[in-house]
Amino acid sequence: MRRERIRAAAGAAALVLAAGAVLAGCSQSYNDERGKGDAPVRGKAGDDTPAEVYNMPDGFGNLATKCVGHGFRAYVTTNATGPSNVQIVEDESCAS
């Protein structure tokens, strides 16, 4: 009877630790430490419109683009092994 209680308690403790490890992997600080977090926006007044995403084959970074500011377009590549590449260029279609 006592052994069963010990086993049950050990199993419950292992389950709690496993759940904690999984949830810790989803935290904002975990992503920030890995360079994968999102920068905060003062007053939550940022541009939340979606970017156009162009998927590339495995081994190549995807490309995302959207208008930023007035009259400019940003192109950003994803890169799992290093920093992303960012280019901002003038674009008349983004003038509105």
MONORZI-V416161 format. One record per residue. N is the residue number from 0. RES is the residue in one letter. PSI is psi in whole degrees, 0 to 359 (NA if undefined). Layout:
# MONORZI-V416161
N;RES;PSI, N;RES;PSI
This chain:
# MONORZI-V416161
0;M;315, 1;R;319, 2;R;322, 3;E;320, 4;R;318, 5;I;316, 6;R;318, 7;A;318, 8;A;319, 9;A;319, 10;G;318, 11;A;319, 12;A;319, 13;A;321, 14;L;318, 15;V;317, 16;L;319, 17;A;317, 18;A;320, 19;G;321, 20;A;320, 21;V;314, 22;L;327, 23;A;329, 24;G;346, 25;C;2, 26;S;155, 27;Q;319, 28;S;324, 29;Y;314, 30;N;321, 31;D;317, 32;E;328, 33;R;0, 34;G;17, 35;K;0, 36;G;166, 37;D;136, 38;A;142, 39;P;151, 40;V;123, 41;R;128, 42;G;9, 43;K;34, 44;A;23, 45;G;171, 46;D;109, 47;D;14, 48;T;147, 49;P;153, 50;A;157, 51;E;129, 52;V;130, 53;Y;114, 54;N;135, 55;M;163, 56;P;160, 57;D;140, 58;G;349, 59;F;145, 60;G;143, 61;N;164, 62;L;132, 63;A;143, 64;T;147, 65;K;161, 66;C;138, 67;V;135, 68;G;208, 69;H;112, 70;G;14, 71;F;150, 72;R;138, 73;A;139, 74;Y;127, 75;V;133, 76;T;148, 77;T;150, 78;N;110, 79;A;339, 80;T;359, 81;G;193, 82;P;153, 83;S;156, 84;N;134, 85;V;132, 86;Q;134, 87;I;124, 88;V;157, 89;E;142, 90;D;114, 91;E;332, 92;S;350, 93;C;14, 94;A;343, 95;S;NA
